[in-house]
Amino acid sequence: MFVIASFEQAAFFAGIFGFLWVEQPMTAKKKKKTNFTLLLKALLLSSYGKLLLIPAVIWEHDYTPLCLRLIKVFVLTSNFQAIRVTLNTNRRLSLLAVLSGLLLENIQRMEWDVGSDCAVYKSQDF
C-alpha cells in the first residue's frame, strides 16, 4: 500500500514538474530561471496534510470517506499555494500545474487498478 501511495505522489509531482517544464519556454521572455529544487522542497513541505490520514484511518468512523476527501482538498490547496509562492506566478498557472499533477496521478492510479485486475483474471481458469 505504501509503495502504491509513493508512486501516486511521484506521479503527482511529475505532472506538476512536467507542466511547468513545458510551460517554461512560453514564459521565457520574463527571463526567470525556475528553481526546481526549491519547488520540490516546497511541495514536499506543503504535503504535510497527508499526516492527517493516520488518525483518520486509526479512528475509523462513518465519516472517514468525507475526511479523506477533505484531506485531499487541503493538500491540493497547500500545493497550489506552495507553487504560487515559490515561483511567484499567477493563480491560473498554479491551478493548471496542480490539475496536471492530479491528472497524471489519476492516470497512474488507473494503470495500477487495471494491472491488478488483470493479474486476478489471469489466475482464474475459465
Beta strands, then each sheet from edge to edge (+ up, - down):
end
